[in-house]
């Protein structure tokens, strides 16, 4: 968690490159954030599709 305190991006990159474990952890964090955003988007799409399907059923 220490490398996240640094404001300097070059230091952050150097630390991430020097140790594989920190690089992997940052990759995992980025991947988990991507998956969370993707799931949220998917859920919104499913809800919108369900709502439109319900509207079509109620109209028909």
C-alpha positions in Angstrom: 0.0 0.0 0.0 3.0 2.3 0.4 3.5 2.9 -3.3 0.0 4.4 -3.5 1.0 7.2 -1.1 3.5 8.6 -3.6 2.3 11.4 -5.8 5.2 10.9 -8.3 4.1 8.6 -11.1 7.7 7.6 -12.1 8.4 6.3 -8.6 5.2 4.3 -8.8 6.2 2.8 -12.1 9.8 2.0 -10.9 8.5 0.2 -7.9 5.9 -1.7 -9.9 8.6 -2.8 -12.3 11.2 -3.7 -9.7 8.9 -6.1 -7.7 6.7 -8.6 -9.6 4.4 -9.0 -6.6 3.4 -5.3 -6.5 3.1 -5.3 -10.3 0.8 -8.3 -10.1 -1.3 -6.8 -7.3 -1.8 -3.5 -9.2 -2.8 -5.6 -12.3 -5.2 -7.6 -10.1 -6.7 -4.3 -8.7 -7.1 -2.9 -12.2 -8.7 -6.2 -13.4 -11.1 -6.4 -10.5 -12.2 -2.8 -11.1 -12.7 -3.6 -14.8 -14.8 -6.7 -13.9 -16.8 -4.7 -11.4 -17.6 -2.0 -13.9 -18.4 -4.6 -16.6 -20.8 -6.4 -14.3 -22.5 -3.2 -13.3 -22.9 -2.3 -17.0 -24.2 -5.8 -17.8 -26.7 -5.5 -14.9 -27.9 -2.1 -16.1 -28.4 -3.5 -19.6 -30.3 -6.5 -18.3 -32.5 -4.4 -16.2 -33.2 -2.0 -19.1 -34.0 -5.0 -21.4 -36.3 -6.5 -18.8 -38.1 -3.2 -18.3 -38.6 -2.7 -22.1 -39.8 -6.3 -22.3 -42.3 -5.7 -19.5 -43.4 -2.5 -21.3 -44.0 -4.4 -24.5 -45.9 -7.1 -22.6 -48.1 -4.5 -20.9 -48.8 -2.7 -24.1 -49.5 -5.9 -26.0 
